[in-house]
Amino acid sequence: MAGHKQPVSVLVLIHTTELDVLLLERAAHPGFWQSVTGSCEGDEAFAAAAVREVSEETGIACREPDLVDWRVSNRFEIFSQWRDRYAAGVTHNVEHVFSLCVDRDVAVTLAPAEHRAFRWLPWSNAATACFSWTNRDAILMLGAGLRR
């Protein structure tokens, strides 16, 4: 699948101990708010992909032991506007969920090609702001104390 994204990705909820959640607004789709997400590259392990994506999308440095691997995966249909990134015939993605607890004052540096803005929201507000049902459900699980 050279030149195409793999239909295997990570979702990383970045949050504070008070459960404020960091959301990023997609540059190419204003109004689409989400947590850190990204496809695995090559034979990259899920946790390694999560560390890389956190760094690329937010500038936040973390290591694999800093992450909580929820051992939860979601299979979903890829939105039509993003299917051209995948090989012909690929319609679904499997996403693996992680979280990362940080201080609220951590410096966030966005990748401007990917995201245009960020904001911290209390978990319940963050869940309703996400366009993705998998992101929303993960934040609701975080708020319910299921993955801390």
C-alpha positions as CSV (number, residue, x, y, z in Angstrom):
1,M,0.0,0.0,0.0
2,A,2.8,2.4,-0.8
3,G,1.6,6.0,-1.0
4,H,-1.6,5.1,0.9
5,K,-2.6,5.4,4.5
6,Q,-3.1,2.2,6.4
7,P,-6.7,1.6,7.6
8,V,-5.3,1.2,11.2
9,S,-5.0,4.2,13.4
10,V,-4.7,5.5,17.0
11,L,-6.9,8.0,18.9
12,V,-5.1,9.7,21.9
13,L,-7.2,11.6,24.4
14,I,-5.0,14.2,26.0
15,H,-6.4,15.4,29.3
16,T,-5.7,16.9,32.7
17,T,-6.2,15.4,36.1
18,E,-9.4,17.6,36.3
19,L,-10.5,15.9,33.0
20,D,-10.3,18.9,30.8
21,V,-9.7,17.5,27.3
22,L,-7.6,18.9,24.5
23,L,-9.4,19.2,21.2
24,L,-7.9,20.2,17.9
25,E,-9.7,21.8,15.0
26,R,-8.9,20.3,11.6
27,A,-7.3,22.8,9.2
28,A,-9.0,21.5,6.0
29,H,-12.4,21.1,7.8
30,P,-13.2,24.0,10.1
31,G,-15.6,23.1,12.8
32,F,-14.4,19.5,12.9
33,W,-13.0,19.1,16.5
34,Q,-11.1,16.0,17.6
35,S,-8.5,14.5,19.8
36,V,-5.1,13.5,18.4
37,T,-5.5,10.8,15.7
38,G,-3.4,9.3,13.0
39,S,-2.6,6.2,11.0
40,C,0.1,3.7,11.8
41,E,3.1,3.8,9.5
42,G,4.8,0.6,8.2
43,D,4.9,-2.0,10.9
44,E,4.8,0.6,13.7
45,A,3.3,-0.6,17.0
46,F,0.2,1.2,18.2
47,A,1.9,2.9,21.2
48,A,4.7,4.1,19.0
49,A,2.2,5.6,16.6
50,A,0.4,7.3,19.5
51,V,3.7,8.9,20.7
52,R,4.6,10.0,17.2
53,E,1.1,11.5,16.5
54,V,1.0,13.4,19.9
55,S,4.4,14.9,19.0
56,E,3.5,15.7,15.4
57,E,0.1,17.2,16.1
58,T,0.6,19.0,19.4
59,G,4.4,19.2,20.0
60,I,3.9,17.5,23.4
61,A,6.7,15.2,24.1
62,C,5.7,11.9,25.7
63,R,7.0,8.3,25.9
64,E,5.1,5.0,25.6
65,P,5.1,4.5,29.4
66,D,3.3,7.9,29.7
67,L,0.3,6.6,27.7
68,V,-2.6,4.5,29.0
69,D,-3.4,1.8,26.4
70,W,-7.1,1.3,26.8
71,R,-7.0,-2.0,24.9
72,V,-10.1,-0.7,23.1
73,S,-10.5,-0.6,19.3
74,N,-13.2,0.8,17.2
75,R,-14.1,-0.2,13.6
76,F,-15.7,2.6,11.6
77,E,-16.5,3.6,8.1
78,I,-14.1,6.1,6.6
79,F,-15.8,9.4,5.7
80,S,-16.0,9.7,1.9
81,Q,-14.0,12.9,1.9
82,W,-11.0,11.0,3.2
83,R,-11.2,7.8,1.3
84,D,-8.8,8.9,-1.5
85,R,-6.0,8.7,1.1
86,Y,-6.5,4.9,1.2
87,A,-6.0,2.2,-1.3
88,A,-8.9,1.6,-3.7
89,G,-11.7,-0.4,-2.0
90,V,-10.8,0.4,1.6
91,T,-13.9,1.7,3.3
92,H,-13.3,1.0,7.0
93,N,-10.6,1.8,9.6
94,V,-9.7,0.2,13.0
95,E,-8.7,2.7,15.6
96,H,-6.9,1.9,18.9
97,V,-7.5,4.2,21.9
98,F,-5.0,5.7,24.2
99,S,-4.9,8.5,26.7
100,L,-2.3,10.9,28.1
101,C,-2.6,12.9,31.2
102,V,-0.7,16.3,31.2
103,D,-0.6,19.5,33.1
104,R,-3.1,22.2,31.8
105,D,-0.2,24.6,31.1
106,V,1.7,22.2,28.8
107,A,2.8,24.0,25.7
108,V,0.8,23.0,22.6
109,T,2.3,23.6,19.2
110,L,0.0,22.7,16.3
111,A,1.0,21.3,12.9
112,P,-0.6,24.0,10.8
113,A,-1.2,21.7,7.8
114,E,-3.3,19.5,10.0
115,H,-4.9,21.8,12.7
116,R,-5.9,25.4,12.9
117,A,-6.8,25.8,16.6
118,F,-6.9,24.0,19.9
119,R,-9.0,24.3,23.0
120,W,-9.3,22.7,26.4
121,L,-12.9,21.7,27.4
122,P,-14.3,19.9,30.4
123,W,-14.9,16.3,29.4
124,S,-18.6,16.5,28.9
125,N,-18.3,19.6,26.7
126,A,-15.5,18.0,24.8
127,A,-17.5,14.9,24.1
128,T,-20.3,16.9,22.5
129,A,-17.9,19.0,20.4
130,C,-16.3,16.0,18.6
131,F,-17.5,15.1,15.1
132,S,-16.4,11.5,15.6
133,W,-18.6,9.1,17.5
134,T,-15.5,7.0,18.5
135,N,-13.9,10.2,19.9
136,R,-17.1,11.2,21.7
137,D,-17.5,7.7,23.2
138,A,-13.9,7.6,24.4
139,I,-14.3,10.9,26.1
140,L,-17.5,9.8,27.8
141,M,-15.7,6.7,29.0
142,L,-12.9,8.9,30.4
143,G,-15.5,11.1,32.2
144,A,-17.2,8.0,33.7
145,G,-13.8,6.9,35.2
146,L,-13.6,3.8,33.0
147,R,-10.1,4.4,31.7
148,R,-8.1,6.3,34.3
